[in-house]
Amino acid sequence: MQDTRRMRIRQVQHRKRQQAKLVVGLVLAAVVIGCVLLMWSVLHPNAPQDAQAQGMQNSETQNVESQGIETQNEPVANNEAQIPILPEEESWKTILVNNDHLLADGYVPELESVDDRGFLFDARAAADMRAMLQDARTEGLSPMICSSYRSWERQTALFEKQVEKQQATGLTYEEAYQKAQTVVAYPGTSEHQSGLAADIVATSHQLLDDSQAETAEQQWLMANCWKYGFVLRYPQGKEDVTKIIYEPWHYRYVGKEVAQYLTEHSLCLEEYWMQLEAQQQS
Ligand SMILES: [Zn+2]
């Protein structure tokens, strides 16, 4: 009896040990699984959020596409791809002249008269200027150039005259000099010195102010100048970019390709250069 009892006790003890081993095994397994999960979550902290965000992005894209609206990136990429990049020999057409970009000292292009009053223009663009004026006249209009190429001497004289005029109002030379820069381009910063710009007015209305835009001549020029390679250089709404007031009389030759691009995209020459530089950097 005692043997049988001992055996039973051993069996119970054995079972208990087995059960204890099983519990320990399960606990260990749970700890291992816990550790693995913990490590995974430490190594991939944003994994669930990323997946969620991706899902949201996809659904957004789908929504946008289903509404027939293009995503923002695509037109910008297309626009950049379309920017006309002129070969070196044509780079003179897009030369940027403003307060931050001075003409090379002493720059004088080959010049040619473009009308019967002897106004001079860059010889390489003279034919296009003559064609534009001629076609406007064929339409029964009377455009006339009132300023085109200006030499360094002329621009300097204009500037100095303006400084004197400002001094006469009681300003110091320094103050007058600063004020003059807001009225007359400092020598080297005027597009007129490039030979690629002209002020064109209606013969019947020669005022250089906003009213010029109302003339039939300006209406025709603004609508058609791009066909001849010209743009209205200081358009309305771009004053912050050009830093020049709206001038519905100042036309600038940039060549037909760039003129069409700027017109189609409502860009001024500064913006063309910004886009070009952004594309070349990317
Ligand atoms: Zn001008």
Residues whose N, C-alpha, C, O or C-beta is under 5 A from the ligand:
A	BS01	ZN	A198 D199 H250
